[in-house]
Amino acid sequence: MYSSDDAHRAPFDWKRWVFFSIGVGLFVLVFYSPPWPDAVDPAGRSFILTHQGKGALALFLLAGTFWVFEVMPIGVTGLLIGVTQALFFIRPAKDAFNDFMDPSVLFIFGSLTIGMVFTKVGLTKRLACRMLMIVGERTSRIYLGCFVLTALLTHIMAHTAVAATMYPLLLTIYSLYTTDTRPTRFGKGLFMGMAFVAGAGSVITLLGAARGIVALGFYKEIAGQDVSFFTLSYFMAPMGWLMVFLLWGFIMLRFKPEEERIPGLRDKARQLHDEMGSLSHKEILAALIVLGAILFLSLQSFIPALAAFNKSAIILVATILFFLLKVLDIGDLEGISWNIILLFAGAMSIGFCLWQTGAAEWLAINWLGLFQDAHWFVFVMGIAFFILIMTNFIMNVAAIAISLPVALVVAPYLSVSSEVILFAALATAGMPFLLLVGAAPNAIAYTSGQFTSGEFFTSGIPASLLLLAVLGLFILLVWPLMGMPVFLG
């Protein structure tokens, strides 16, 4: 008998189940395929792809398909990575799930709480009003002010949290520009530029995004070297800020605002700022805790006695203080994006799975054949381009987890230092300008309705080419002048 509920029943999601079938099919095809040929390096040594290594590759294809096409929530796919390793004996369950509580994952948890605190106590709103009072009413300067503020916030907050914080501010600014509901060039540039700049700013410190601490975790495991908080910022700050200003120029050229000014904006910002009054106790407390954690992480580069302290533990001290001093409460803890944390956990697990089963090494040696006769610069840029493409199709944490172990294995064969590989990978992984799925700020900006995914893609092509040109300049000239080794000594 026909029920009225049938009329309201959601249509069958064919697309989701098609990609579910593709992902599972790829896993079964690879996992149960006959043994694959050995990889042979230039010295004639053979590298066997074990059954577990083949399982790691199968799992990578499964997870990649699920992440790209969002077959299920990205965090649940992260859980699936650990479960599959255990059920198919790719790695022992203890190893697979230990990675879910890796210090890098806890660092990500801590950085997300910092973003939550700044938004809750009102520091970001105060900073935004102050910025608008300074930049005034010219739309070109509003572009610049919004982009600089976005980049600055990514130094201390995850770029996802920054985008979520900036989004309502940009909506307010845009409402003062026009009441027309149709998209405008200013709207496209304002929101799309925010997404681009959030990526550029996030490469500068470890707090900007999870990919940094994940990459350093792999780097220490594979290359046997540690990179400090300050060292990463020392090399990435010039590139990140150059990209911020170049992207501002690019947005001005591509999306020149229809109007040169937004009358009354400075007065509105001043009114909002005055309504907030003086700094509250919680604002001061939150700022002191965060600045204290950042200062400690920075001083580790200069004070040997501090170097032994784990970065994740320092960030978690700040998190504990937020709750101890009642800046955050249990409701805030329950509001943490566990979907994102589980994504990072799964990315760590599959990255270590590829490495520990020998799958990364096997891929690296086969990949090496493409670069045996290449110039070292072509090799480094080839790796950067590969990661740039991957990070637009899957989350950048996953792109780093999958690509960096392979790249670090290949580099010594061409006498290229691991440092230049690490920083080139971080640069391109941090700036996915082509697809909305590449980073959360892209998706947040898209909800404004100001641009289509096609417009984002076509704007992202020249922006990505700009990124590669700047990266090439830094690899050839700037980073060597700053003291980064390019070749193995």
C-alpha angles and dihedrals in degrees: 000000000000114000127202087231088068090065091058096042112122114251116256110270099230094170093056094049093045091057091042088057092046092052094047091043092054090049093051093044094053099035095051097036119115117269113294124232119272119259114240121205125211090267091059096252117144124225116200121214102221124208088257090050090052087049090054090054090048090051091049091056091047094049093042092054092047093047096046096048097031094234087169134356109304092238092054089052085054089056090047089059092061094041093050093051090053098043095046094040093239088138132354112274091241092058094042095051098036087071088062089070095039112144088247091062091050089050088057091051089053094049091051091054090053090056090048092052096050091051095044098050093045101246093129093051090049091050091049094052091047090051093052091049088056102043095045128196106318109112093218090056091044088056089051095044094050092047094048092048090049091051093046093052091052088064090070104019136051108265090238090060091045092053091048089050096046095045098077090043091054090048089055092049092047092050088059090051097055141343092211111116093212118100117262135196089250091052093049092049095043097053100031091046090052090055093048094046093046086062094046093049094044094066092065101074137019090246093063097076143346094250092077098058091039091053092048089051092056091041092055092045095048106027095033092229133114124220117206127225091249096045092056092050092045093060099033102043096074092048095042095050093043088055091049092057094040090051089051089055091046093051091048090054097043099037106026106179118251090227127045095210143030104214116220097014096119092051091049091051091048090051093051091047092050091049089058091058123197124342111292124229091252093050091053092044094050092047093050093049094049094044089049092054092047091048092051092049091049094048091055087080092058106031113060092200090064096046094084094062113101116243093223092052091054093051091046090053087060090048092051091049091053090059096037092054092042096243085128129027139197091278090059091050090054089049094060112121099250088170089067094043092052089049090056091045092052091047091054091048096051092044093055089041091058090048101043095045091052093245092120092051092048091050091046095055092048090047089049090070089069091058105035093108098028126115112256091245091054088051094052094044090046090057091046091050091048091053091044091057094043094049090056092056100041133023111288092240089059091045090055092044092053102036107036098062089053094047093049091053094050097046099074091057089065094038091247116149119245091230095066090047091052096049095042088052092049092050096053095037089056097055113054101167100164111063133034091228090060095084139358094243088060091056093044091052090048091060088070088077090224097119141021126236087251092056090048091052095047091048090046094059096068090037090055091047088051089052092051091049092051091046091052090052092051094047093049101037122357104049094045088052088051091054103263112145113233098182131043112259 
